[in-house]
Amino acid sequence: DTMEVTLKIRDGRVASAGYWASGCGPSSACGAMATKLAVGKTPDEAVETVDAAAIEEAVGGLPEDKRHCAQLAAETLQEAVHRYYLSQRKRAVEKGPSVSRERTDNGELHKGLA
């Protein structure tokens, strides 16, 4: 089975999530459920709470030979969160620190990193 998860983060929360899965029906069901469970959570909350057990429970259980589908969905969601944090770090590095300047009441100029 193969799976990919995409996340849109707005205001620090998963605003929407999508998935692509190639494999058996339970794999697709687990991918769909992982993304559904992640929406509304912070990225960290999604990683902490949307694990294989939560996914399996939410889909109503899985046969023993299909439990790997829930694990794949959980791990793929974790990887999507990891990619999100890497992209945020990259943006911060590319942007560089911002410098603020302000004058105090007595006219002194203060500079600092924002």
C-alpha positions as CSV (number, residue, x, y, z in Angstrom):
1,D,0.0,0.0,0.0
2,T,1.1,3.6,-0.7
3,M,-0.3,6.7,0.9
4,E,0.2,10.5,0.8
5,V,-1.3,13.1,3.2
6,T,-1.5,16.8,2.6
7,L,-2.4,19.4,5.2
8,K,-3.4,23.0,5.1
9,I,-2.6,24.8,8.3
10,R,-4.4,28.1,9.1
11,D,-4.1,29.9,12.4
12,G,-2.0,27.1,13.9
13,R,-4.6,24.4,13.2
14,V,-5.3,21.8,10.5
15,A,-7.9,23.6,8.4
16,S,-8.2,20.9,5.8
17,A,-6.5,17.6,4.9
18,G,-6.4,15.3,2.0
19,Y,-5.0,11.9,1.2
20,W,-4.1,9.7,-1.7
21,A,-3.9,6.0,-1.3
22,S,-3.1,3.1,-3.6
23,G,-3.9,-0.3,-2.2
24,C,-6.8,-2.1,-0.5
25,G,-10.1,-0.6,0.6
26,P,-9.1,-0.5,4.3
27,S,-6.0,1.5,3.4
28,S,-8.2,4.2,1.7
29,A,-10.6,4.1,4.6
30,C,-7.8,4.6,7.1
31,G,-6.3,7.5,5.1
32,A,-9.7,9.2,4.9
33,M,-10.2,8.8,8.6
34,A,-6.7,10.0,9.6
35,T,-7.3,13.2,7.7
36,K,-10.8,13.6,9.1
37,L,-9.5,13.2,12.7
38,A,-6.7,15.7,12.1
39,V,-8.9,18.6,11.0
40,G,-9.3,21.2,13.7
41,K,-6.3,20.1,15.7
42,T,-2.9,21.7,16.0
43,P,-0.2,19.8,14.1
44,D,1.1,18.6,17.5
45,E,-2.3,17.5,18.6
46,A,-2.8,15.6,15.4
47,V,0.4,13.6,15.9
48,E,-0.4,12.9,19.5
49,T,-4.0,11.8,19.1
50,V,-4.4,10.4,15.6
51,D,-2.5,7.2,16.0
52,A,-3.1,3.7,14.6
53,A,-5.4,2.8,17.5
54,A,-7.6,5.9,17.1
55,I,-7.8,5.4,13.4
56,E,-8.7,1.7,13.7
57,E,-11.4,2.5,16.3
58,A,-12.8,5.3,14.2
59,V,-13.2,3.0,11.2
60,G,-15.0,0.4,13.3
61,G,-12.1,-2.0,13.6
62,L,-10.0,-3.9,11.1
63,P,-9.2,-7.5,10.5
64,E,-5.8,-8.6,11.8
65,D,-4.3,-8.7,8.4
66,K,-5.4,-5.1,7.6
67,R,-4.2,-3.4,10.8
68,H,-1.1,-2.2,9.0
69,C,-3.4,0.2,7.1
70,A,-4.1,2.2,10.2
71,Q,-0.4,2.2,11.0
72,L,0.4,3.4,7.5
73,A,-2.2,6.2,7.8
74,A,-0.9,7.4,11.2
75,E,2.7,7.3,10.0
76,T,1.9,9.2,6.8
77,L,0.0,11.9,8.8
78,Q,3.1,12.2,11.1
79,E,5.3,12.7,8.0
80,A,2.9,15.4,6.7
81,V,3.2,17.2,10.0
82,H,7.0,16.8,9.9
83,R,7.1,18.3,6.3
84,Y,4.9,21.2,7.5
85,Y,7.4,22.0,10.3
86,L,10.3,21.7,7.9
87,S,8.6,24.1,5.5
88,Q,8.0,26.6,8.3
89,R,11.6,26.5,9.3
90,K,12.8,26.9,5.7
91,R,10.5,30.0,5.3
92,A,11.9,31.5,8.5
93,V,15.5,31.0,7.4
94,E,14.8,32.4,3.9
95,K,13.0,35.4,5.3
96,G,15.7,36.0,7.9
97,P,15.2,37.8,11.2
98,S,13.1,41.0,11.0
99,V,14.5,44.2,12.5
100,S,12.2,46.6,14.1
101,R,13.1,50.3,14.8
102,E,11.2,52.5,17.0
103,R,11.7,55.9,18.6
104,T,11.0,56.4,22.3
105,D,9.4,59.4,23.7
106,N,12.8,61.0,24.2
107,G,13.7,60.5,20.6
108,E,16.2,57.6,21.1
109,L,16.2,55.1,18.3
110,H,16.0,51.4,19.4
111,K,16.7,48.5,17.1
112,G,15.9,44.9,17.9
113,L,15.1,41.6,16.3
114,A,11.5,40.8,16.1
